[in-house]
C-alpha cells in the first residue's frame, strides 16, 4: 500500500488518501475473491484520486483480483475499468465493455452519464439551430465521426477531401483520448458542396473503419434561410 513509513502513526495522523489505502489493505487482508470499492475516490483531491485509481488498477493486475467499482464519476470508469453496467432504479439498463458503452451508448441515462466526458452537443455556432433531414440553402451537413483503435491515426478526412475535391469539409469539433487503453477520437465536421458529391463522400466514410452518425442539415447562427 506504500504506507511502510506510517506503520507507527495513529489514524488521526494520516491523510485522507492514506486512510483510504488502509481501508483497502484491511479489505485485502482476508484474501477476498472480489474487492468491492464503493465510491473509493469520493471527497479526495485530484492528485490523491489519481494515486488511488493507480493503486486499484495495480491490485487488479498484480493479484489477478476482480475489482467491482461503484461510482458516479465517469472518469473513474474510463481510466481503470474494463466492463461497465449502468443501473437505473436498481435495474441494469445497459452493460458491456467500457469502450463499447462509452462510444455507442443506447439508453438515455447512459448518454447523460457519459456526456460529462464525451459531449454530444452541437458546436456553438450551430447550437439551438433547426436540424433538418433535407438540404436548405446555406446549411451544412453535420456528421459525428468516432475513431477507435488504430483508425484514430488514419488520415480518413484527408483521403475524403482528395477523392471528392468539390466537397468542402469544415472541422467543427475534435477530441482525442484513450478509453481502456484504446485510442479514441471523436469529431464533428460540416460538409457543403454538390449533393451528389456529398452522397458519394458519405459512402466513402461509411466504408472506413469508423462510426459515422449523420446529424442533419443545420445553418450557422445568423445565416439567412434560402
Backbone as CSV, one residue per row, in Angstrom:
resi,resn,N_x,N_y,N_z,CA_x,CA_y,CA_z,C_x,C_y,C_z
1,UNK,0.814,-1.221,0.000,0.000,0.000,0.000,0.845,1.268,0.000
2,UNK,2.163,1.098,0.129,3.040,2.267,0.161,2.970,3.034,1.459
3,UNK,2.645,2.340,2.563,2.470,3.019,3.849,3.465,2.538,4.907
4,UNK,4.563,1.939,4.476,5.531,1.395,5.430,6.016,2.450,6.424
5,UNK,6.211,3.663,5.950,6.732,4.729,6.812,5.684,5.218,7.816
6,UNK,4.432,4.809,7.655,3.360,5.269,8.533,2.927,4.200,9.536
7,UNK,3.686,3.129,9.642,3.276,1.988,10.471,3.072,2.342,11.936
8,UNK,3.794,3.312,12.454,3.707,3.658,13.882,2.788,4.852,14.146
9,UNK,2.119,5.333,13.131,1.269,6.512,13.313,-0.181,6.109,13.582
10,UNK,-0.927,7.010,14.234,-2.335,6.793,14.521,-3.174,7.251,13.322
11,UNK,-4.404,6.743,13.222,-5.259,7.137,12.092,-5.425,8.652,11.951
12,UNK,-5.487,9.353,13.073,-5.674,10.809,13.012,-4.482,11.522,12.386
13,UNK,-3.358,10.841,12.290,-2.155,11.439,11.719,-2.027,11.148,10.218
14,UNK,-2.995,10.417,9.675,-2.944,10.042,8.262,-3.824,10.976,7.436
15,UNK,-3.429,11.170,6.195,-4.233,11.972,5.264,-5.419,11.136,4.770
16,UNK,-6.339,11.800,4.046,-7.490,11.090,3.512,-7.102,9.964,2.577
17,UNK,-6.120,10.236,1.725,-5.668,9.201,0.800,-5.004,8.041,1.509
18,UNK,-4.238,8.338,2.560,-3.583,7.279,3.328,-4.609,6.424,4.071
19,UNK,-5.645,7.064,4.611,-6.714,6.306,5.268,-7.422,5.397,4.260
20,UNK,-7.582,5.889,3.049,-8.210,5.073,2.018,-7.361,3.843,1.711
21,UNK,-6.046,4.018,1.698,-5.139,2.885,1.474,-5.222,1.870,2.613
22,UNK,-5.354,2.365,3.838,-5.516,1.463,4.979,-6.792,0.644,4.820
23,UNK,-7.872,1.317,4.404,-9.135,0.613,4.191,-9.013,-0.477,3.139
24,UNK,-8.290,-0.185,2.060,-8.076,-1.193,1.012,-7.242,-2.348,1.561
25,UNK,-6.220,-2.032,2.348,-5.378,-3.076,2.939,-6.200,-3.989,3.842
26,UNK,-7.076,-3.420,4.644,-7.931,-4.216,5.532,-8.823,-5.150,4.718
27,UNK,-9.343,-4.644,3.597,-10.206,-5.469,2.755,-9.430,-6.619,2.117
28,UNK,-8.154,-6.374,1.795,-7.339,-7.405,1.157,-6.803,-8.434,2.154
29,UNK,-6.779,-8.078,3.434,-6.185,-8.958,4.448,-6.887,-10.309,4.532
30,UNK,-8.180,-10.333,4.223,-8.936,-11.590,4.291,-8.874,-12.389,2.996
31,UNK,-8.023,-11.938,2.064,-7.834,-12.610,0.775,-9.163,-12.852,0.049
32,UNK,-9.886,-11.786,-0.255,-11.195,-11.924,-0.912,-11.053,-12.365,-2.368
33,UNK,-12.137,-12.924,-2.894,-12.168,-13.271,-4.312,-12.552,-12.059,-5.163
34,UNK,-13.267,-11.119,-4.539,-13.684,-9.895,-5.212,-13.470,-8.726,-4.270
35,UNK,-12.890,-7.647,-4.774,-12.718,-6.424,-3.987,-13.797,-5.438,-4.406
36,UNK,-14.642,-5.035,-3.463,-15.722,-4.096,-3.736,-15.306,-2.699,-3.302
37,UNK,-15.294,-1.772,-4.247,-14.898,-0.385,-3.970,-16.107,0.519,-4.199
38,UNK,-16.719,0.958,-3.128,-17.911,1.803,-3.201,-17.504,3.267,-3.066
39,UNK,-17.560,3.994,-4.203,-17.169,5.408,-4.228,-15.790,5.602,-3.592
40,UNK,-14.821,4.851,-4.093,-13.487,4.817,-3.485,-12.745,6.138,-3.574
41,UNK,-13.158,7.022,-4.480,-12.417,8.272,-4.661,-13.230,9.497,-4.259
42,UNK,-14.364,9.292,-3.608,-15.176,10.445,-3.210,-14.451,11.258,-2.151
43,UNK,-14.593,12.559,-2.213,-14.011,13.504,-1.242,-12.480,13.539,-1.268
44,UNK,-11.876,13.059,-2.348,-10.418,13.127,-2.474,-10.041,14.179,-3.510
45,UNK,-8.893,14.816,-3.298,-8.432,15.798,-4.273,-7.957,15.080,-5.531
46,UNK,-7.832,15.784,-6.658,-7.483,15.131,-7.930,-6.203,14.309,-7.887
47,UNK,-5.141,14.828,-7.242,-3.879,14.099,-7.199,-4.025,12.800,-6.403
48,UNK,-4.715,12.867,-5.261,-4.923,11.672,-4.446,-5.829,10.686,-5.162
49,UNK,-6.846,11.200,-5.846,-7.732,10.340,-6.635,-6.936,9.539,-7.648
50,UNK,-6.006,10.214,-8.348,-5.197,9.540,-9.348,-4.355,8.425,-8.726
51,UNK,-3.781,8.686,-7.539,-2.934,7.682,-6.896,-3.761,6.479,-6.436
52,UNK,-4.988,6.713,-5.935,-5.842,5.611,-5.506,-6.287,4.776,-6.702
53,UNK,-6.616,5.439,-7.814,-7.000,4.698,-9.015,-5.849,3.854,-9.531
54,UNK,-4.640,4.405,-9.508,-3.461,3.636,-9.927,-3.264,2.426,-9.019
55,UNK,-3.524,2.606,-7.723,-3.381,1.509,-6.766,-4.400,0.409,-7.056
56,UNK,-5.655,0.786,-7.279,-6.698,-0.201,-7.560,-6.383,-0.964,-8.847
57,UNK,-5.933,-0.254,-9.861,-5.564,-0.907,-11.123,-4.396,-1.858,-10.910
58,UNK,-3.431,-1.441,-10.091,-2.272,-2.285,-9.804,-2.689,-3.559,-9.060
59,UNK,-3.609,-3.427,-8.094,-4.104,-4.595,-7.348,-4.778,-5.581,-8.298
60,UNK,-5.585,-5.053,-9.190,-6.263,-5.900,-10.178,-5.272,-6.685,-11.026
61,UNK,-4.201,-6.021,-11.447,-3.238,-6.657,-12.346,-2.263,-7.565,-11.601
62,UNK,-1.755,-7.125,-10.436,-0.744,-7.907,-9.710,-1.334,-9.114,-8.999
63,UNK,-2.516,-8.948,-8.411,-3.127,-10.031,-7.642,-4.151,-10.814,-8.451
64,UNK,-4.373,-10.399,-9.697,-5.388,-11.043,-10.550,-6.715,-11.123,-9.809
65,UNK,-7.079,-10.024,-9.184,-8.266,-9.941,-8.353,-9.328,-9.098,-9.051
66,UNK,-10.535,-9.646,-9.153,-11.638,-8.885,-9.730,-12.013,-7.736,-8.805
67,UNK,-12.130,-6.543,-9.357,-12.499,-5.366,-8.584,-13.822,-4.828,-9.127
68,UNK,-14.806,-4.670,-8.250,-16.091,-4.081,-8.621,-16.113,-2.653,-8.081
69,UNK,-16.237,-1.692,-8.973,-16.201,-0.286,-8.604,-17.602,0.306,-8.741
70,UNK,-18.110,0.890,-7.669,-19.386,1.598,-7.709,-19.072,3.093,-7.701
71,UNK,-19.508,3.800,-8.722,-19.156,5.219,-8.807,-20.111,5.960,-9.730
72,UNK,-20.235,7.262,-9.493,-20.951,8.142,-10.406,-19.959,8.947,-11.257
73,UNK,-18.655,8.751,-11.032,-17.627,9.504,-11.735,-17.213,8.756,-12.998
74,UNK,-17.607,9.269,-14.136,-17.329,8.594,-15.399,-15.840,8.529,-15.710
75,UNK,-15.069,9.503,-15.211,-13.625,9.495,-15.428,-13.000,8.277,-14.785
76,UNK,-13.509,7.868,-13.615,-13.001,6.685,-12.924,-13.207,5.448,-13.787
77,UNK,-14.417,5.312,-14.336,-14.718,4.160,-15.188,-13.830,4.161,-16.419
78,UNK,-13.693,5.326,-17.036,-12.883,5.436,-18.256,-11.431,5.074,-18.009
79,UNK,-10.919,5.434,-16.826,-9.495,5.260,-16.550,-9.113,3.838,-16.164
80,UNK,-9.960,3.136,-15.393,-9.487,1.862,-14.834,-10.364,0.649,-15.125
81,UNK,-11.582,0.845,-15.619,-12.491,-0.292,-15.752,-12.407,-0.938,-17.138
82,UNK,-12.740,-2.238,-17.169,-12.801,-2.984,-18.429,-14.241,-3.141,-18.904
83,UNK,-15.145,-3.376,-17.947,-16.558,-3.533,-18.261,-17.371,-2.595,-17.381
84,UNK,-18.577,-2.262,-17.853,-19.427,-1.338,-17.104,-20.875,-1.782,-17.205
85,UNK,-21.608,-1.604,-16.124,-23.053,-1.826,-16.113,-23.705,-0.553,-15.584
86,UNK,-24.733,-0.086,-16.258,-25.444,1.129,-15.861,-26.736,0.720,-15.164
87,UNK,-26.932,1.194,-13.927,-28.129,0.870,-13.165,-29.061,2.066,-13.098
88,UNK,-30.333,1.814,-13.283,-31.362,2.845,-13.171,-32.493,2.273,-12.318
89,UNK,-32.671,2.805,-11.122,-33.695,2.287,-10.229,-33.429,0.863,-9.797
90,UNK,-32.151,0.496,-9.685,-31.789,-0.852,-9.257,-31.822,-1.888,-10.358
91,UNK,-32.083,-1.470,-11.590,-32.165,-2.393,-12.727,-31.036,-2.087,-13.709
92,UNK,-30.339,-3.127,-14.173,-29.293,-2.927,-15.180,-29.947,-2.596,-16.514
93,UNK,-29.684,-1.394,-17.013,-30.293,-0.961,-18.267,-29.353,-1.127,-19.463
94,UNK,-28.053,-1.199,-19.186,-27.082,-1.328,-20.268,-25.777,-1.847,-19.694
95,UNK,-25.111,-2.729,-20.425,-23.830,-3.246,-19.957,-22.991,-3.690,-21.143
96,UNK,-21.689,-3.763,-20.914,-20.762,-4.169,-21.958,-19.370,-3.678,-21.632
97,UNK,-18.464,-3.759,-22.595,-17.137,-3.220,-22.373,-17.230,-1.700,-22.264
98,UNK,-16.306,-1.100,-21.534,-16.315,0.353,-21.376,-16.213,1.027,-22.741
99,UNK,-15.378,0.488,-23.601,-15.191,1.081,-24.927,-16.498,1.074,-25.717
100,UNK,-17.213,-0.051,-25.720,-18.456,-0.149,-26.486,-19.541,0.755,-25.911
101,UNK,-19.694,0.740,-24.595,-20.765,1.516,-23.971,-20.494,3.006,-24.096
102,UNK,-19.244,3.419,-23.910,-18.920,4.840,-23.967,-18.995,5.395,-25.385
103,UNK,-18.650,4.586,-26.372,-18.619,5.093,-27.741,-19.924,4.861,-28.485
104,UNK,-20.792,3.996,-27.947,-22.061,3.733,-28.626,-23.174,3.495,-27.604
105,UNK,-23.457,4.483,-26.748,-24.485,4.305,-25.712,-25.868,4.176,-26.334
106,UNK,-26.706,3.297,-25.746,-28.028,3.051,-26.291,-29.140,3.718,-25.488
107,UNK,-28.961,3.841,-24.184,-30.017,4.362,-23.320,-29.769,5.829,-22.987
108,UNK,-30.860,6.562,-22.766,-30.751,7.986,-22.463,-29.951,8.232,-21.189
109,UNK,-30.141,7.384,-20.166,-29.422,7.594,-18.913,-27.927,7.414,-19.108
110,UNK,-27.537,6.467,-19.972,-26.119,6.261,-20.272,-25.557,7.462,-21.008
111,UNK,-26.300,7.966,-21.973,-25.861,9.139,-22.731,-25.689,10.336,-21.810
112,UNK,-26.593,10.455,-20.827,-26.497,11.566,-19.884,-25.248,11.442,-19.016
113,UNK,-24.960,10.213,-18.556,-23.780,9.995,-17.720,-22.497,10.348,-18.475
114,UNK,-22.344,9.801,-19.677,-21.066,9.960,-20.370,-20.942,11.313,-21.051
115,UNK,-22.032,12.079,-21.112,-21.939,13.410,-21.719,-20.981,14.310,-20.939
116,UNK,-20.719,13.951,-19.675,-19.746,14.702,-18.877,-18.374,14.628,-19.527
117,UNK,-18.062,13.475,-20.131,-16.755,13.277,-20.766,-16.810,13.476,-22.267
118,UNK,-17.885,12.971,-22.876,-17.978,12.971,-24.322,-19.233,13.738,-24.732
119,UNK,-19.081,15.018,-24.929,-20.243,15.867,-25.207,-20.865,15.510,-26.552
120,UNK,-22.211,15.430,-26.560,-22.946,15.207,-27.798,-23.571,16.494,-28.322
121,UNK,-23.253,17.613,-27.684,-23.828,18.879,-28.116,-23.227,19.318,-29.445
122,UNK,-24.009,20.081,-30.187,-23.512,20.638,-31.436,-22.504,21.745,-31.142
123,UNK,-21.615,22.029,-32.092,-20.702,23.164,-31.922,-21.486,24.444,-31.661
124,UNK,-20.860,25.391,-30.965,-21.537,26.611,-30.529,-22.204,27.347,-31.690
125,UNK,-21.536,27.409,-32.834,-22.068,28.168,-33.973,-23.355,27.571,-34.531
126,UNK,-23.661,26.304,-34.163,-24.856,25.639,-34.688,-25.851,25.279,-33.588
127,UNK,-25.454,25.471,-32.326,-26.271,25.011,-31.206,-27.606,25.747,-31.170
128,UNK,-28.679,24.990,-31.012,-30.011,25.587,-30.964,-30.648,25.752,-32.327
129,UNK,-29.887,25.470,-33.382,-30.432,25.602,-34.736,-31.332,24.429,-35.094
130,UNK,-32.178,24.636,-36.073,-33.094,23.599,-36.533,-32.321,22.548,-37.317
131,UNK,-32.445,21.279,-36.903,-31.794,20.171,-37.594,-32.792,19.580,-38.584
132,UNK,-32.443,19.617,-39.866,-33.344,19.154,-40.921,-32.758,17.967,-41.664
133,UNK,-33.637,17.128,-42.204,-33.184,15.958,-42.953,-32.840,16.312,-44.391
134,UNK,-33.480,17.351,-44.909,-33.259,17.745,-46.299,-32.417,19.018,-46.366
135,UNK,-31.670,19.159,-47.453,-30.805,20.322,-47.645,-31.631,21.595,-47.808
136,UNK,-31.121,22.668,-47.203,-31.659,24.002,-47.453,-30.468,24.934,-47.669
137,UNK,-30.675,25.989,-48.437,-29.564,26.854,-48.829,-28.828,27.407,-47.604
138,UNK,-27.506,27.306,-47.630,-26.683,27.823,-46.547,-26.469,26.853,-45.402
139,UNK,-27.068,25.654,-45.495,-26.943,24.682,-44.406,-25.728,23.781,-44.618
140,UNK,-25.160,23.353,-43.506,-24.079,22.374,-43.510,-24.665,21.008,-43.159
141,UNK,-24.154,19.969,-43.788,-24.494,18.619,-43.350,-23.520,18.250,-42.236
142,UNK,-24.026,18.116,-41.021,-23.165,17.828,-39.880,-23.058,16.327,-39.659
143,UNK,-21.830,15.870,-39.452,-21.544,14.459,-39.179,-20.768,14.347,-37.878
144,UNK,-21.096,13.321,-37.091,-20.299,12.998,-35.910,-19.531,11.719,-36.220
145,UNK,-18.207,11.807,-36.210,-17.346,10.676,-36.563,-16.616,10.190,-35.314
146,UNK,-16.602,8.880,-35.130,-15.916,8.282,-33.988,-14.861,7.319,-34.496
147,UNK,-13.619,7.520,-34.070,-12.491,6.683,-34.470,-12.026,5.877,-33.260
148,UNK,-11.833,4.578,-33.427,-11.449,3.715,-32.313,-10.238,2.887,-32.721
149,UNK,-9.290,2.749,-31.801,-8.116,1.922,-32.056,-7.213,2.533,-33.106
150,UNK,-6.695,1.687,-33.989,-5.727,2.144,-34.989,-6.345,3.150,-35.955
151,UNK,-7.660,3.086,-36.146,-8.303,4.012,-37.088,-8.197,5.456,-36.631
152,UNK,-7.924,5.664,-35.313,-7.791,7.029,-34.799,-6.587,7.741,-35.403
153,UNK,-5.627,6.957,-35.916,-4.420,7.542,-36.501,-4.484,7.626,-38.028
154,UNK,-5.574,7.159,-38.624,-5.676,7.141,-40.078,-6.160,8.490,-40.620
155,UNK,-5.580,8.958,-41.725,-5.988,10.248,-42.326,-7.246,10.104,-43.168
156,UNK,-8.344,9.700,-42.540,-9.581,9.423,-43.273,-10.120,10.676,-43.961
157,UNK,-10.189,11.784,-43.231,-10.738,13.008,-43.817,-9.869,13.524,-44.952
158,UNK,-8.560,13.419,-44.778,-7.661,13.861,-45.851,-7.908,13.054,-47.118
159,UNK,-8.144,11.735,-46.944,-8.440,10.889,-48.093,-9.750,11.280,-48.759
160,UNK,-10.755,11.605,-47.948,-12.046,12.010,-48.496,-11.922,13.319,-49.278
161,UNK,-11.167,14.276,-48.726,-11.007,15.577,-49.372,-10.291,15.425,-50.715
162,UNK,-9.271,14.564,-50.766,-8.561,14.330,-52.031,-9.470,13.656,-53.052
163,UNK,-10.314,12.742,-52.593,-11.159,11.967,-53.503,-12.345,12.779,-54.009
164,UNK,-12.831,13.701,-53.165,-14.002,14.499,-53.538,-13.683,15.984,-53.324
165,UNK,-12.878,16.575,-54.211,-12.417,17.957,-54.012,-13.529,18.994,-54.056
166,UNK,-14.687,18.641,-54.617,-15.783,19.607,-54.671,-16.526,19.702,-53.344
167,UNK,-16.272,18.769,-52.446,-16.912,18.789,-51.137,-16.018,19.553,-50.163
168,UNK,-16.555,20.605,-49.591,-15.805,21.376,-48.605,-16.080,20.808,-47.215
169,UNK,-15.009,20.445,-46.524,-15.136,19.814,-45.205,-14.583,20.769,-44.141
170,UNK,-15.424,21.139,-43.186,-15.026,22.038,-42.114,-15.033,21.284,-40.790
171,UNK,-13.874,21.228,-40.107,-13.836,20.576,-38.806,-14.358,21.545,-37.749
172,UNK,-15.394,21.129,-37.027,-16.059,21.991,-36.057,-15.765,21.618,-34.620
173,UNK,-15.369,20.366,-34.403,-15.064,19.898,-33.053,-14.164,18.684,-33.169
174,UNK,-13.170,18.572,-32.268,-12.285,17.419,-32.278,-11.808,17.064,-30.884
175,UNK,-11.666,15.771,-30.621,-11.248,15.293,-29.305,-10.489,13.988,-29.489
176,UNK,-9.334,13.861,-28.823,-8.543,12.634,-28.874,-8.251,12.201,-27.454
177,UNK,-8.522,10.937,-27.146,-8.389,10.458,-25.773,-8.085,8.969,-25.807
178,UNK,-8.116,8.336,-24.642,-7.984,6.888,-24.538,-9.083,6.356,-23.635
179,UNK,-9.664,5.222,-24.013,-10.645,4.530,-23.191,-10.195,3.087,-23.071
180,UNK,-9.988,2.646,-21.822,-9.492,1.287,-21.580,-8.208,1.015,-22.366
181,UNK,-7.361,2.028,-22.460,-6.083,1.870,-23.138,-6.161,1.932,-24.656
182,UNK,-7.365,2.089,-25.213,-7.533,2.148,-26.660,-7.624,3.603,-27.119
183,UNK,-6.876,3.959,-28.174,-7.021,5.313,-28.720,-8.458,5.545,-29.164
184,UNK,-8.949,6.736,-28.893,-10.341,7.066,-29.197,-10.397,8.511,-29.658
185,UNK,-11.009,8.735,-30.796,-11.145,10.087,-31.320,-12.574,10.359,-31.722
186,UNK,-13.008,11.594,-31.500,-14.358,11.981,-31.914,-14.294,13.380,-32.514
187,UNK,-15.019,13.573,-33.595,-15.058,14.896,-34.195,-16.407,15.140,-34.849
188,UNK,-16.735,16.406,-35.003,-17.916,16.822,-35.763,-17.425,17.647,-36.937
189,UNK,-17.863,17.288,-38.133,-17.469,18.016,-39.336,-18.729,18.487,-40.053
190,UNK,-18.570,19.562,-40.821,-19.656,20.080,-41.643,-19.284,19.969,-43.108
191,UNK,-20.177,19.419,-43.921,-19.924,19.248,-45.353,-20.826,20.175,-46.159
192,UNK,-20.258,20.803,-47.167,-21.028,21.586,-48.127,-20.513,21.250,-49.520
193,UNK,-21.376,21.459,-50.525,-20.976,21.168,-51.892,-22.113,20.519,-52.659
194,UNK,-21.837,20.055,-53.885,-22.872,19.389,-54.695,-23.418,18.164,-53.975
195,UNK,-24.740,18.002,-53.971,-25.374,16.923,-53.213,-24.870,15.548,-53.642
196,UNK,-24.696,15.358,-54.954,-24.227,14.062,-55.439,-22.841,13.744,-54.894
197,UNK,-21.982,14.758,-54.848,-20.635,14.557,-54.316,-20.672,14.282,-52.810
198,UNK,-21.561,14.974,-52.100,-21.693,14.734,-50.662,-22.151,13.301,-50.409
199,UNK,-23.118,12.823,-51.190,-23.602,11.444,-51.032,-22.470,10.446,-51.264
200,UNK,-21.633,10.713,-52.260,-20.506,9.819,-52.540,-19.482,9.888,-51.405
201,UNK,-19.277,11.084,-50.851,-18.349,11.223,-49.727,-18.856,10.457,-48.510
202,UNK,-20.178,10.492,-48.286,-20.756,9.727,-47.181,-20.543,8.227,-47.389
203,UNK,-20.688,7.778,-48.611,-20.440,6.373,-48.918,-18.993,5.994,-48.650
204,UNK,-18.077,6.904,-48.992,-16.655,6.661,-48.729,-16.402,6.533,-47.229
205,UNK,-16.959,7.446,-46.437,-16.762,7.397,-44.979,-17.360,6.135,-44.377
206,UNK,-18.520,5.713,-44.893,-19.187,4.517,-44.367,-18.354,3.263,-44.578
207,UNK,-17.464,3.296,-45.586,-16.635,2.128,-45.882,-15.360,2.088,-45.044
208,UNK,-15.104,3.147,-44.267,-13.892,3.213,-43.453,-14.143,2.591,-42.075
209,UNK,-13.053,2.370,-41.343,-13.155,1.769,-40.012,-13.423,2.859,-38.976
210,UNK,-14.645,3.335,-38.974,-15.063,4.355,-38.022,-16.571,4.268,-37.851
211,UNK,-17.067,4.974,-36.848,-18.509,5.062,-36.642,-18.971,6.430,-37.120
212,UNK,-19.973,6.416,-37.957,-20.437,7.644,-38.608,-21.897,7.885,-38.242
213,UNK,-22.191,9.075,-37.777,-23.567,9.453,-37.445,-23.906,10.742,-38.184
214,UNK,-24.919,10.675,-39.037,-25.381,11.864,-39.750,-26.334,12.615,-38.831
215,UNK,-25.944,13.819,-38.427,-26.779,14.627,-37.538,-27.902,15.288,-38.316
216,UNK,-27.578,15.862,-39.462,-28.569,16.523,-40.304,-28.044,17.843,-40.833
217,UNK,-28.898,18.541,-41.547,-28.534,19.840,-42.126,-28.872,20.948,-41.131
218,UNK,-27.865,21.768,-40.830,-28.045,22.859,-39.864,-27.344,24.101,-40.403
219,UNK,-27.973,25.263,-40.230,-27.335,26.527,-40.618,-26.637,27.143,-39.414
220,UNK,-25.543,27.852,-39.700,-24.858,28.609,-38.654,-25.790,29.693,-38.131
221,UNK,-25.554,30.132,-36.899,-26.296,31.240,-36.346,-26.105,32.463,-37.242
222,UNK,-27.172,33.118,-37.591,-27.075,34.330,-38.397,-27.145,34.096,-39.878
223,UNK,-27.084,32.793,-40.292,-27.176,32.513,-41.736,-28.620,32.626,-42.188
224,UNK,-28.842,33.306,-43.279,-30.204,33.518,-43.781,-30.729,32.265,-44.458
225,UNK,-32.005,31.994,-44.293,-32.631,30.858,-44.956,-32.839,31.187,-46.436
226,UNK,-32.769,30.154,-47.275,-32.955,30.389,-48.694,-34.419,30.421,-49.089
